[in-house]
Amino acid sequence: MHPSIRARRNCVAALHARSILATADFYAKIGRPAPTQEIRFQVVTKAKAYHIVELATGKTKGFCFSYRAAVNFAQALEAAATRKLVGRQ
């Protein structure tokens, strides 16, 4: 990768981390919980398949060859994750 592109990506990553910390500080000052990430899975096109990627880890949880099937699979994974969280609370 070109050094200027790498430097730009590092700068953007640092700014993103700083914005996350600033948001958490803001919510702590007003006494409210910080917002959480609501979407856990994302459908990504790779070659001729659609991969379902977990956003928290970046790992591929599955793949499908039609977009509609991939979206349905991602929604099923989302529902399963929600059911697991509801049981723990």
Sequence and secondary structure as in RCSB ss.txt:
>XXXX:A:sequence
MHPSIRARRNCVAALHARSILATADFYAKIGRPAPTQEIRFQVVTKAKAYHIVELATGKTKGFCFSYRAAVNFAQ
ALEAAATRKLVGRQ
>XXXX:A:secstr
  HHHHHHHHHHHHHHHHHHHHHHHHHHHHT         EEEEEETTEEEEEETTT  EEEEESSHHHHHHHHH
HHHHHHHHHHHHH 
